[in-house]
Amino acid sequence: MLVQSRSQTQSSVVDSSKPKIDYDVVIVGGGIVGATLACGLKDSGLKITIIESQQPEVAISKKQAYALTLQTGRILKSIGVWDEIVTKITTFYQINLSDSDYHRVVQFMCQDLGTDQLGYVGEHGIILSAMYEFLSQCPNISWQCPASLKNVNYHPDYVEVEIENQGDLNTFYGKIIVAADGSKSRLREEAGIKTHGWKYWQSCIAMTIKTEKSHQNIAFERFWPSGPMGVLPLPGNRCQVVWTAPHAEAQALKELDETEFLKLLEYRTGGLLGKLELLSDRYVYPVQLMQSDRYIQHRLALVGDAAHCCHPVGGQGLNMGIRDGGALAEVLKIATQKGEDIGQKRVLKRYEGWRQKENLIVLGLTDFLDRTFSGNWTLKVGLRRLGLGVLTKVQIFRYLALRLMTGLIGRAPKLNP
């Protein structure tokens, strides 16, 4: 458990002579977002260390899959890890959007956007193992693993970090510490950074299934009165399903007899995938929207779920975090090239000003989609089906919707391969 850190003001008072800096960047959290940042800094001239509480084999073993946007693919390509990932994941070329049993289906195609694909679906272990292998070949990056963060003190010219590693306490010094430690970030809380948002009335039930019929590399988003359902294609005639429902209903679905559950799932997928088979346990987790008031303070930056969380509709969560990691890497690299102190607020505000506003747009979009396409009020049902009709008939609206879904709206990080 973390020891309470002194505030920036308090720690500034006790500042003594500047110690030797061990690392330029200290990243707390070695998940996909933290690893993205580290990969993006491989040729920056900066010395980086990653603090991770889990052994690599444990971190990689997480059973989850993610929708990856075109922009995410471009970011991972630019930092040099994409070629190892893309051959082991699914590329999809069509997105079908529909509303429960309504006959009209919006089919987003590659030609609507003018691209060769619309996105990807990658499993956690494949993405993270490729990143870990890449990082193992970077001489400027080291690991503190398995290790737990015990204490952080912020000083005018450096940050003091204490960790526990196999029972031993070690202290080192860095220029900046980055919180990639998830939605319950201790670093964020101890820094006194407040958040705003709400917990939804829904939970998600996630699982991997095997399908009788080919998914044909199509991603499905189907809206029901209880909430949206995403079906993401995986290699080997498998799919990742993320089914949103009110809390009690989601828990009941988890506990439902497997035969009955699959029968209901076959109905919910419209029979398009034929007979279904469960390949994993059914996992239930609550859904929330959260945005941090600040993404930075003196010698601290937040990335990924430490900074924001969104509804899983549209599969934007991890993609936002990867863009955070890419953006922060760009800001730190440019500041280093200019000889600036990378931990100063004036430098970090460039990252905050970039990502906080863009993330707010995505948070608003996902909240709008969930609220608009959940519920069975007559007026709401009529409006959303009218919206589907407009998307079907008006190409410019399909184009703009796809630009949002694929991450191609907004400023893209520029990182050299």
C-alpha distance (Angstrom), angle and dihedral (degrees) to the residues before:
residue distance angle dihedral
M1 . . .
L2 3.80 . .
V3 3.77 120.6 .
Q4 3.81 112.6 -129.7
S5 3.81 109.9 -93.0
R6 3.75 122.1 -134.9
S7 3.77 114.4 -109.2
Q8 3.75 121.6 -103.3
T9 3.82 90.9 -105.3
Q10 3.79 93.8 49.4
S11 3.78 94.5 45.4
S12 3.80 91.4 48.6
V13 3.79 89.8 60.3
V14 3.81 93.0 55.4
D15 3.79 93.8 47.6
S16 3.79 112.8 136.2
S17 3.76 132.1 178.1
K18 3.77 111.0 -35.4
P19 3.82 112.4 -95.9
K20 3.78 125.6 -141.6
I21 3.81 109.4 -75.3
D22 3.82 109.8 -123.2
Y23 3.82 97.2 -175.3
D24 3.76 134.8 14.5
V25 3.82 93.8 -150.5
V26 3.80 126.4 27.6
I27 3.82 112.5 -167.0
V28 3.80 117.0 -163.2
G29 3.79 107.1 -155.8
G30 3.79 127.4 37.1
G31 3.80 98.1 -151.2
I32 3.79 124.3 119.0
V33 3.82 95.2 -73.0
G34 3.81 95.4 46.8
A35 3.79 90.3 45.0
T36 3.83 90.5 49.9
L37 3.80 90.0 57.0
A38 3.80 92.0 47.3
C39 3.82 92.2 48.4
G40 3.79 89.9 49.2
L41 3.82 90.2 55.9
K42 3.79 95.9 50.4
D43 3.81 95.4 111.8
S44 3.80 97.9 29.1
G45 3.79 97.8 102.7
L46 3.80 87.9 -120.5
K47 3.79 123.9 126.6
I48 3.81 111.1 -128.6
T49 3.79 135.9 -172.4
I50 3.81 128.0 -171.7
I51 3.81 121.7 -149.4
E52 3.80 110.8 -153.1
S53 3.80 127.1 170.3
Q54 3.82 96.2 -156.8
Q55 3.77 130.6 68.1
P56 3.84 110.5 -110.0
E57 3.79 93.5 -111.6
V58 3.82 90.0 54.3
A59 3.81 93.8 47.3
I60 3.80 91.2 49.4
S61 3.82 93.8 48.4
K62 3.82 95.0 70.0
K63 3.82 108.9 127.2
Q64 3.77 104.9 -134.7
A65 3.79 139.1 110.5
Y66 3.78 130.0 -153.8
A67 3.78 139.0 -155.7
L68 3.80 106.6 -120.5
T69 3.79 119.6 -157.2
L70 3.78 126.1 -136.6
Q71 3.80 88.2 -108.4
T72 3.80 90.7 54.4
G73 3.80 89.5 52.8
R74 3.80 89.9 51.9
I75 3.81 92.5 49.4
L76 3.80 92.9 49.5
K77 3.80 89.2 45.8
S78 3.80 91.1 53.0
I79 3.80 93.2 52.8
G80 3.79 93.0 47.6
V81 3.82 106.6 -109.6
W82 3.80 103.2 93.7
D83 3.80 99.2 85.4
E84 3.80 89.8 59.7
I85 3.81 91.4 49.5
V86 3.80 106.7 38.9
T87 3.82 96.4 63.6
K88 3.82 90.7 57.2
I89 3.79 99.8 47.7
T90 3.80 137.0 61.4
T91 3.78 124.1 -92.4
F92 3.79 113.3 -156.2
Y93 3.79 125.2 -154.4
Q94 3.79 101.9 -173.5
I95 3.80 137.7 41.2
N96 3.80 119.9 -158.2
L97 3.79 116.3 -157.7
S98 3.80 119.5 -171.1
D99 3.80 143.4 156.9
S100 3.82 115.5 -124.2
D101 3.83 109.4 -79.0
Y102 3.78 95.5 -14.3
H103 3.79 110.3 131.1
R104 3.81 97.3 -135.0
V105 3.81 116.0 90.2
V106 3.80 122.2 -173.8
Q107 3.80 108.1 -139.7
F108 3.77 113.2 -160.8
M109 3.80 109.8 -160.0
C110 3.80 134.1 -171.5
Q111 3.78 90.9 -109.6
D112 3.81 89.7 59.9
L113 3.79 88.1 66.1
G114 3.79 100.9 27.3
T115 3.80 94.2 -121.1
D116 3.79 134.8 118.7
Q117 3.81 93.5 -121.4
L118 3.81 139.5 11.8
G119 3.80 101.7 -141.9
Y120 3.77 148.2 -51.7
V121 3.79 141.0 -105.8
G122 3.80 116.4 -142.3
E123 3.77 132.6 -179.6
H124 3.79 117.8 -124.9
G125 3.79 95.9 -121.3
I126 3.80 94.2 50.9
I127 3.81 93.6 50.2
L128 3.79 96.7 43.6
S129 3.81 96.6 42.6
A130 3.83 90.0 53.5
M131 3.80 89.6 51.2
Y132 3.80 92.8 47.7
E133 3.79 91.3 50.4
F134 3.81 89.7 49.6
L135 3.82 92.4 49.1
S136 3.81 91.9 49.6
Q137 3.79 87.3 66.1
C138 3.83 95.0 51.3
P139 3.83 110.3 95.5
N140 3.81 92.7 -163.2
I141 3.83 93.7 59.0
S142 3.81 126.0 75.9
W143 3.80 135.7 173.9
Q144 3.79 135.4 -129.1
C145 3.80 96.9 -161.4
P146 2.93 134.1 -171.4
A147 3.77 89.8 13.5
S148 3.79 137.8 131.0
L149 3.77 127.0 -142.9
K150 3.80 111.2 -118.4
N151 3.78 106.5 172.9
V152 3.80 142.2 -3.0
N153 3.80 127.2 -163.5
Y154 3.79 121.6 -172.9
H155 3.82 118.0 -146.0
P156 3.80 130.1 178.8
D157 3.81 94.5 -101.5
Y158 3.80 104.2 22.4
V159 3.78 146.8 9.4
E160 3.80 121.0 -116.9
V161 3.82 114.6 -143.6
E162 3.80 127.1 -168.7
I163 3.81 120.2 -167.7
E164 3.78 136.9 176.6
N165 3.79 114.5 -133.5
Q166 3.80 118.5 179.9
G167 3.79 91.2 -26.3
D168 3.81 95.4 -46.5
L169 3.79 123.1 112.3
N170 3.80 115.4 -138.1
T171 3.79 130.8 -179.1
F172 3.79 126.3 -158.5
Y173 3.78 137.7 163.9
G174 3.79 132.8 -124.0
K175 3.78 141.8 172.8
I176 3.80 95.2 -125.8
I177 3.80 137.7 7.1
V178 3.82 120.2 -149.1
A179 3.81 122.4 -153.9
A180 3.80 108.7 -140.7
D181 3.79 90.1 148.5
G182 3.79 101.8 117.9
S183 3.78 139.9 -105.3
K184 3.82 93.3 -45.9
S185 3.81 91.3 51.3
R186 3.79 112.0 177.1
L187 3.78 90.3 -162.5
R188 3.80 90.6 57.2
E189 3.78 93.2 46.3
E190 3.79 95.2 46.6
A191 3.80 90.5 47.9
G192 3.81 87.7 58.2
I193 3.80 93.7 -121.0
K194 3.78 108.3 157.0
T195 3.79 125.7 -144.9
H196 3.79 134.2 -152.2
G197 3.77 130.1 -155.0
W198 3.77 140.9 80.8
K199 3.75 144.5 -103.0
Y200 3.80 113.3 -109.3
W201 3.79 124.2 -126.9
Q202 3.79 86.2 -118.1
S203 3.78 140.5 79.0
C204 3.78 128.4 -161.5
I205 3.76 124.9 -124.9
A206 3.80 111.2 -157.1
M207 3.79 131.1 -170.6
T208 3.79 144.4 147.9
I209 3.80 118.6 -115.5
K210 3.78 137.3 -173.9
T211 3.79 115.7 -133.3
E212 3.78 130.4 -145.4
K213 3.81 92.4 -147.4
S214 3.79 126.2 47.4
H215 3.79 115.5 -94.1
Q216 3.83 86.2 -143.3
N217 3.80 90.2 -142.1
I218 3.80 91.3 -71.7
A219 3.81 122.3 142.5
F220 3.80 114.7 -146.0
E221 3.80 129.4 -153.9
R222 3.78 111.5 -178.0
F223 3.79 122.2 179.3
W224 3.78 123.0 -146.2
P225 3.82 130.1 178.4
S226 3.82 88.3 -104.8
G227 3.80 92.8 51.6
P228 3.82 143.9 -70.6
M229 3.78 125.6 -52.8
G230 3.79 121.8 -153.4
V231 3.81 122.1 -162.0
L232 3.80 112.7 -168.9
P233 3.82 122.6 -168.6
L234 3.81 118.5 -121.9
P235 3.82 130.4 -175.6
G236 3.80 117.8 -83.1
N237 3.81 99.2 34.7
R238 3.78 91.7 -63.1
C239 3.80 130.5 132.1
Q240 3.77 136.5 -163.6
V241 3.81 110.9 -134.8
V242 3.80 123.3 -159.5
W243 3.80 108.5 -174.0
T244 3.81 118.1 -173.8
A245 3.80 120.3 -155.2
P246 3.82 139.6 147.1
H247 3.80 111.3 -71.8
A248 3.81 97.8 -102.2
E249 3.80 92.6 44.6
A250 3.80 92.0 49.3
Q251 3.80 91.1 51.7
A252 3.81 90.4 47.9
L253 3.82 89.9 51.3
K254 3.77 90.0 53.0
E255 3.80 91.2 52.6
L256 3.81 96.3 41.0
D257 3.80 117.4 116.8
E258 3.81 108.1 -89.1
T259 3.81 94.5 -122.0
E260 3.79 92.3 50.7
F261 3.78 91.6 43.8
L262 3.81 92.9 53.3
K263 3.80 90.8 46.3
L264 3.81 89.4 54.9
L265 3.80 91.9 44.6
E266 3.81 90.8 51.9
Y267 3.80 88.3 53.8
R268 3.81 92.3 47.1
T269 3.82 90.6 52.1
G270 3.80 90.6 50.5
G271 3.80 93.4 -119.1
L272 3.81 88.8 -78.0
L273 3.80 92.2 128.1
G274 3.80 97.4 42.0
K275 3.79 120.9 -141.7
L276 3.78 113.2 2.0
E277 3.79 133.1 -147.3
L278 3.80 127.6 -162.3
L279 3.80 113.3 -123.6
S280 3.80 97.8 175.6
D281 3.75 142.5 27.2
R282 3.78 118.4 -84.1
Y283 3.82 109.7 -106.2
V284 3.80 122.1 -160.6
Y285 3.80 123.5 -160.4
P286 3.82 132.7 165.5
V287 3.81 122.1 -112.6
Q288 3.78 127.2 -130.8
L289 3.79 142.2 169.8
M290 3.79 115.6 -138.1
Q291 3.78 135.5 167.8
S292 3.81 124.1 -178.9
D293 3.80 117.7 -130.0
R294 3.79 88.1 -133.4
Y295 3.78 132.4 17.7
I296 3.79 93.7 -161.2
Q297 3.75 146.3 28.9
H298 3.80 132.6 170.7
R299 3.86 106.2 -39.0
L300 3.81 93.5 -13.4
A301 3.81 132.8 97.8
L302 3.81 130.2 178.7
V303 3.80 122.9 -144.5
G304 3.79 134.9 179.0
D305 3.79 119.6 -10.3
A306 3.81 90.5 -5.9
A307 3.81 86.3 69.3
H308 3.82 103.1 31.8
C309 3.81 145.4 -4.3
C310 3.80 129.5 -161.8
H311 3.79 142.0 -174.4
P312 3.83 110.2 -82.4
V313 3.82 93.0 -124.0
G314 3.79 106.3 121.8
G315 3.80 92.7 15.8
Q316 3.81 95.3 -105.1
G317 3.82 103.0 137.6
L318 3.82 103.1 88.6
N319 3.79 91.3 35.3
M320 3.80 90.4 58.8
G321 3.79 89.6 52.1
I322 3.79 93.4 49.3
R323 3.81 89.3 51.7
D324 3.81 88.5 50.6
G325 3.80 90.1 53.3
G326 3.80 92.6 47.4
A327 3.81 92.9 46.2
L328 3.80 94.2 48.9
A329 3.81 90.4 47.6
E330 3.80 90.2 53.7
V331 3.81 93.0 48.0
L332 3.82 93.0 48.8
K333 3.80 93.5 46.3
I334 3.80 93.8 50.6
A335 3.81 91.9 45.7
T336 3.81 90.0 51.1
Q337 3.79 91.5 50.6
K338 3.81 88.7 53.0
G339 3.81 92.0 49.5
E340 3.81 93.6 -114.5
D341 3.79 126.0 149.6
I342 3.82 102.0 -103.9
G343 3.80 93.1 -152.8
Q344 3.79 96.3 59.1
K345 3.81 116.9 110.0
R346 3.80 92.2 -127.2
V347 3.82 88.2 62.8
L348 3.79 96.4 41.9
K349 3.80 92.1 48.1
R350 3.80 87.7 69.2
Y351 3.80 87.8 63.8
E352 3.81 93.7 43.7
G353 3.80 93.9 48.1
W354 3.80 89.9 50.0
R355 3.79 101.7 46.0
Q356 3.80 106.3 27.9
K357 3.81 94.4 63.7
E358 3.80 94.9 42.4
N359 3.80 91.8 48.9
L360 3.80 90.7 49.8
I361 3.81 89.4 59.0
V362 3.81 91.4 52.9
L363 3.81 91.9 45.7
G364 3.78 89.8 52.6
L365 3.80 92.2 47.2
T366 3.80 94.9 51.3
D367 3.80 91.5 46.1
F368 3.81 90.8 49.8
L369 3.82 91.9 49.8
D370 3.78 94.1 49.4
R371 3.79 94.8 46.9
T372 3.80 94.3 42.4
F373 3.79 96.4 46.4
S374 3.82 97.1 40.3
G375 3.78 123.1 78.6
N376 3.79 133.0 38.4
W377 3.80 104.1 -115.5
T378 3.77 107.7 145.1
L379 3.81 94.9 -126.0
K380 3.80 92.8 47.1
V381 3.81 92.3 48.3
G382 3.80 90.8 49.8
L383 3.81 93.5 49.1
R384 3.78 95.6 48.9
R385 3.79 92.8 47.7
L386 3.77 88.7 49.3
G387 3.79 86.8 52.6
L388 3.79 91.4 52.2
G389 3.79 88.6 51.3
V390 3.80 91.4 52.9
L391 3.81 91.4 49.2
T392 3.79 89.8 50.4
K393 3.81 94.8 51.9
V394 3.83 105.8 30.9
Q395 3.80 113.6 67.7
I396 3.81 96.5 -166.6
F397 3.80 90.8 59.1
R398 3.80 91.0 50.2
Y399 3.80 88.8 50.0
L400 3.81 93.6 51.0
A401 3.81 92.2 44.7
L402 3.79 90.3 51.7
R403 3.80 91.9 48.1
L404 3.79 88.0 57.8
M405 3.81 95.4 43.4
T406 3.80 93.9 48.2
G407 3.80 95.0 47.2
L408 3.79 94.5 -116.9
I409 3.80 94.3 127.8
G410 3.78 115.0 85.6
R411 3.77 135.3 28.9
A412 3.80 115.3 -39.6
P413 3.82 121.8 -144.9
K414 3.78 113.5 -111.0
L415 3.78 110.8 -143.3
N416 3.77 126.1 161.0
P417 3.82 117.4 -124.0
